[in-house]
Amino acid sequence: MTETLDPRDRLIVGLDLPTVLDAEAMVARLGDAVTFYKIGYELSFAGGLVLAERLAGAGKQVFVDLKLHDIGATVEKATRQVAKLGAAILTVHAYPQTLRAAAAGREGSPMKVLGVTVLTSWDAADVKEAGFREGPEALVARRVRQAREAGVDGVICAPTDLAAVRRIAPSPFLAVTPGVRPAGAALGDQKRVATPAEAIRAGADRLVVARPILSAEDPRAAAEAIVAEIAAAAG
């Protein structure tokens, strides 16, 4: 990494909750232990984009995880609207036309655009079923190269893909990874995972964690434990 980040800023807590009230209650419980939040599909469709703007206005960083993919003009205009919310990060699917459109849409704003390579819930069988001849590793590599060529800021990738991503695209190209599970945590629907320390050592800039924090008896303590693990791994 070319910048030194506070370990707290390297943890993004996914607010994968059904209502804005639930999300606001979780933000209150986490307090100053968390500085960065992700708002995805579920919460977005329940009023979460308004919450994203409020969180940004309150000094939090917000990752809007909409994984946009449409015709170029639509993606460009949608990206411009998300930037107006004050979001720090927006995701789009890592297809060349979509990447280029999002890069154009964020022009003039500080928002970062990240391309989603291969979902962490996909393995080789899922990639094949989707119609790709290449395996997950080759597909990720191709999409990282295309993201760099399109001029976006980085990618979303599984922690198991980080080493390959960093061989192609060292910092300051961003690598943000979901699929992070503390040792002993349930995997859920994730297939390509790592612990926080493993992901940081492999080259992740930021980690996205939801269920291990949201479902913890003490979410703040769970978040603080992950931040401590990040700090120790970063050295």
C-alpha positions in Angstrom: 0.0 0.0 0.0 1.2 3.5 -0.8 -0.7 5.1 2.1 -0.7 4.2 5.8 -4.2 3.5 6.9 -5.5 3.3 10.4 -6.4 -0.4 11.0 -10.0 0.7 11.7 -10.3 2.2 8.3 -9.3 -1.1 6.7 -12.4 -2.8 8.1 -15.7 -2.3 6.2 -18.7 -3.6 8.0 -21.5 -4.8 5.7 -24.9 -3.5 6.9 -26.6 -6.5 5.5 -29.8 -5.8 7.4 -33.5 -5.5 6.4 -34.3 -2.0 7.5 -32.7 1.4 7.9 -33.8 1.3 11.6 -31.9 -2.0 12.1 -28.8 -0.5 10.3 -28.9 2.7 12.4 -29.2 0.6 15.6 -26.1 -1.4 14.5 -24.1 1.7 13.7 -25.0 3.1 17.1 -23.8 -0.2 18.8 -20.6 -0.2 16.9 -19.8 3.5 17.7 -16.3 4.7 17.0 -15.0 1.1 16.6 -16.1 1.3 13.0 -15.4 4.0 10.4 -16.5 2.4 7.2 -19.8 0.8 6.2 -21.1 -1.2 3.2 -24.6 -0.8 1.9 -25.7 -3.5 -0.5 -28.8 -4.6 -2.3 -31.0 -5.5 0.6 -30.6 -2.3 2.5 -30.4 -0.1 -0.6 -33.9 -1.3 -1.6 -35.2 -0.5 1.9 -34.0 3.1 1.9 -30.3 2.5 2.4 -29.1 5.0 -0.1 -30.6 7.8 2.0 -28.8 6.3 4.9 -25.6 6.2 2.9 -25.8 10.0 2.4 -26.5 10.5 6.1 -23.6 8.4 7.1 -21.2 10.2 4.8 -22.5 13.5 6.1 -21.7 12.3 9.6 -18.1 11.6 8.7 -18.3 7.8 8.1 -17.0 6.3 4.9 -19.6 4.4 2.8 -19.1 1.6 0.3 -22.2 1.4 -2.0 -22.2 -2.2 -3.3 -24.6 -2.2 -6.2 -22.5 -4.1 -8.7 -23.8 -2.0 -11.6 -24.0 -3.6 -15.0 -26.0 -2.2 -17.9 -25.5 -0.3 -21.1 -22.7 2.3 -20.8 -24.8 5.4 -20.7 -26.9 4.0 -17.9 -23.9 3.0 -15.8 -22.2 6.3 -16.3 -25.3 8.3 -15.1 -25.9 6.0 -12.2 -22.3 6.3 -11.1 -22.6 10.0 -11.2 -25.7 9.9 -8.9 -24.0 7.6 -6.4 -21.0 10.0 -6.2 -23.4 12.8 -5.3 -24.3 10.8 -2.2 -20.8 11.2 -0.9 -19.9 7.5 -1.2 -16.3 6.5 -0.9 -16.6 3.4 -3.0 -19.0 2.0 -5.7 -18.8 -1.4 -7.2 -19.6 -2.4 -10.8 -19.3 -5.7 -12.6 -15.9 -6.0 -14.2 -16.9 -6.0 -17.9 -14.9 -3.6 -20.0 -17.8 -1.4 -21.2 -19.2 -1.2 -17.7 -15.8 -0.4 -16.2 -15.2 2.4 -18.7 -18.6 3.9 -18.2 -18.2 4.0 -14.4 -14.8 5.5 -14.7 -16.3 8.3 -16.8 -19.2 8.7 -14.4 -17.1 9.3 -11.3 -14.9 11.9 -13.0 -14.6 15.0 -10.8 -15.4 13.2 -7.6 -13.2 11.5 -5.0 -15.3 8.3 -5.2 -13.4 5.1 -6.0 -14.8 2.6 -8.5 -14.0 -1.1 -8.0 -14.7 -3.9 -10.5 -16.2 -7.1 -9.1 -14.1 -10.0 -10.5 -15.6 -13.3 -9.5 -18.0 -13.6 -6.5 -16.7 -15.3 -3.4 -19.7 -17.7 -3.5 -18.5 -19.0 -6.9 -16.1 -21.9 -7.3 -14.8 -23.5 -10.5 -18.1 -25.4 -11.1 -20.1 -22.1 -10.8 -17.8 -20.4 -13.3 -18.2 -23.2 -15.7 -22.0 -23.3 -15.3 -22.1 -19.5 -16.1 -20.5 -20.3 -19.5 -16.9 -19.3 -19.0 -14.3 -21.6 -20.5 -11.6 -20.4 -18.1 -11.4 -21.2 -14.4 -11.9 -18.7 -11.6 -8.1 -17.8 -11.4 -7.8 -17.0 -15.1 -11.1 -15.1 -15.2 -10.0 -13.0 -12.2 -6.6 -12.3 -13.9 -8.3 -11.2 -17.1 -10.7 -8.9 -15.2 -8.0 -7.3 -13.2 -6.1 -6.4 -16.4 -9.3 -5.0 -17.9 -10.0 -3.0 -14.8 -6.6 -1.4 -15.0 -7.0 -0.6 -18.7 -10.4 0.9 -18.1 -9.0 3.3 -15.5 -11.0 2.3 -12.4 -9.3 2.3 -9.0 -9.3 -1.4 -8.1 -11.2 -4.7 -7.8 -13.3 -6.7 -5.4 -11.8 -10.2 -5.2 -11.9 -13.3 -3.0 -9.0 -13.4 -0.5 -7.8 -16.5 -2.2 -7.2 -14.5 -5.4 -5.2 -11.7 -3.7 -1.7 -13.1 -4.6 -2.6 -13.4 -8.2 -4.2 -9.9 -8.2 -1.1 -8.4 -6.7 1.2 -10.0 -9.3 -0.7 -8.2 -12.0 -1.6 -5.0 -10.2 0.5 -3.8 -7.2 -0.5 -0.8 -5.1 -1.9 1.8 -5.4 -4.4 -0.3 -7.4 -6.9 -1.3 -4.7 -7.8 -4.8 -3.7 -10.8 -5.1 -1.4 -12.0 -8.5 -0.3 -15.2 -10.0 1.1 -15.2 -13.6 2.1 -13.3 -12.8 5.3 -14.1 -15.1 8.2 -12.3 -15.0 11.6 -10.9 -18.4 12.6 -13.8 -20.7 13.6 -16.6 -18.6 12.1 -19.2 -20.3 9.9 -18.6 -20.0 6.2 -22.3 -19.5 5.2 -22.5 -19.3 1.4 -18.9 -18.3 1.0 -16.5 -20.8 -0.8 -13.2 -18.9 -1.3 -12.4 -17.4 2.1 -9.5 -16.4 4.5 -9.1 -15.0 8.0 -8.5 -11.3 8.4 -4.8 -11.8 9.0 -4.4 -14.0 5.9 -6.1 -11.5 3.7 -4.1 -8.5 4.9 -0.8 -10.4 4.5 -1.8 -11.5 1.0 -2.2 -7.8 0.0 -5.8 -6.7 0.8 -6.3 -3.0 1.3 -9.6 -3.3 3.0 -11.7 -6.2 4.3 -15.5 -6.5 4.1 -17.1 -8.3 7.0 -20.8 -8.6 7.8 -22.2 -11.8 9.4 -19.4 -12.4 11.9 -20.0 -9.0 13.3 -23.7 -8.5 12.9 -24.6 -11.9 14.4 -22.1 -11.6 17.3 -23.4 -11.3 20.8 -21.3 -8.2 21.1 -20.8 -6.7 17.6 -18.5 -3.9 18.9 -16.2 -6.5 20.5 -16.2 -8.6 17.4 -15.3 -5.6 15.2 -12.5 -4.5 17.6 -11.1 -8.1 17.5 -10.9 -8.0 13.7 -9.3 -4.5 13.8 -6.7 -5.8 16.3 -6.0 -8.8 13.9 -5.6 -6.4 11.0 -3.2 -4.3 13.0 -1.1 -7.3 14.0 -1.0 -8.6 10.5 -0.1 -5.3 9.0 2.9 -5.0 11.4 
